[in-house]
Amino acid sequence: MIISFQQTPIGLIGIAESGGAITNLCFEHYPVPDGAVPGDSELLGEAFRQLQAYLQGNLRAFDLPLDPPGTPFMCEVWRHVAAVPYGRTASYRDVAVAAGNPKAVRAVGMANRRNPVPVFIPCHRIIGINGKLTGYRGGLPLKQRLLDLERC
């Protein structure tokens, strides 16, 4: 696995790839994945190009091969999170229902929390049933910033 870092409008970001797919996006001050070594690749360059375009308001959907490591349940949750359109939000309950287990709201929250490719899989679009923002790996101010960006 190789990882590259770039300064972005939301801080220093690390993006990792392995086997021709993006596996991790690391916010500043978060640990990098075990075994990741610094490097560059065409895919990492494209991932940063798309991330920068998104953060500038010029890209609404990412077109990157993603392979986030997780359990089958986590991957199912992330598939439904990825389906939440740009500029929209969904609740943890909405995702649990879409994943076929309406009682798994807490498990959906845990899977969302462990999303290794935030922004690319837009877990910032998942909010509480009451419409309030809940935890985000990059912090609630960043979650709000990303949601505001998408409402332009």
Secondary structure by P-SEA (a helix, b strand, c coil): cbbbbbbccccbbbbbbccccccccccccccccccccccccaaaaaaaaaaaaaaacccccccccccccccaaaaaaaaaaaaccccccccaaaaaaaaccccaaaaaaaaaaacccccccccccccccccccccccccaaaaaaaaaaaac
